[in-house]
Amino acid sequence: MKLKIGQNRWLALVAVTLAYSFAFLTRYIWSPVMADAGAEFQLDSVQMGLYMTAFMIGYLFMQLPGGILADRLQPKYLLMGMVCVATVCSAVFASTSSYPAGLIIRAVEGVSCGGIYSSCSKIVSGYFQQKDRAVAMGILLASPPLGILLANSLGEPLNEALGWRATIRIIAYIGIAVTALLALSVRTQDKLGGGVSGRGLLEGAVLYFRDSQQLLLGVGGMLSMFASVGFATWMNTYMKVELGYSGILGGALLTVYSVVGIAATCCSGALVKKFGWDPRRFIIVLFACGALCTILFGMLKGYPALMAVGVVYGIVVNLPSAHLANLCIQRAPEKHIGSMCALENLIFQSGAMLQSYIIGTAADSQGGYHCMWWIFSAACVLSVLFICLFQPKRNIS
């Protein structure tokens, strides 16, 4: 049964958006501290990338279980529990003195964050009617760039002032505040489970993988995320190592990139709704622009030009997010929204996981990071092809 639409649905939306942002904050905080922590542990590029990979393995592992739990249990309490576990992991990681122990902690942290998106999607779909969901999902999906923004705007200055361990510890305090906000602002459902019986645990997964259009949408989004997440992960390191810029300048570029990404994501649903644009064609154009931006960024050297392309890229890679999610929800039966959103996110995030290893390996083998821009551009071109094959359909519930 859906949550009743009440006066505080926007406050609830803010709370779940911050919770999802916290998942990205814990994930991307490794980027600004990676060089210092890697130097302390004497890590190479592949090993540093494995800290991101360990998080992503846990994150992906929890996607389907998290979606099933969101469909069966109270998403509010599930969401609060996951944020709490991620908070504890951040506190423990800040004190670790072992590279293997850090990998385990990051993997557990990834598991705790893995069900956050499906719980947030379930809450949003309960508070907002179909005609307003693209707008609400646009705000929710501002979380990835918001998490990147917080990780870099807070991470780099805190890392330089206090060190990487204190920086990670501060993230735990943020998690405590987010948990408290969820407890105060999100109501529980009237009934548990949304009508999914024990025998139907995997019904949503079966329906998802039988729908070739959902798979086309998922793979297209995965390839785009491979490039956009790779940009956020490696850009700062690229600017330090290849171009000789300071971490502060690299962090400033990522901060601006994230700010425009947040604005683009929040406006995306309302923009398409106002002008009556076709979401699929909108996505195709933006993915093609992403391919062009990655090539340009890899060719440029001057900071103003890099900043300009970074701003454009931040816009074009974040505008499609709400529409990818809403197209998935439109094809999902109401009682399986949590599971289907989780599976779409699983496919999307597999691209984020693969890029850490692929780019790290390519950088080590090539002795630099220039090759990654061609890899990212190729991924964007392939994403266009998959979305061109995708055919939208109205809600089948």
Summary of the structure (lengths in Angstrom):
residues: 397
radius of gyration: 19.7
end to end distance: 13.9
largest distance: 59.2
contacts: 1516
relative contact order: 0.16
helix: 83%
strand: 0%
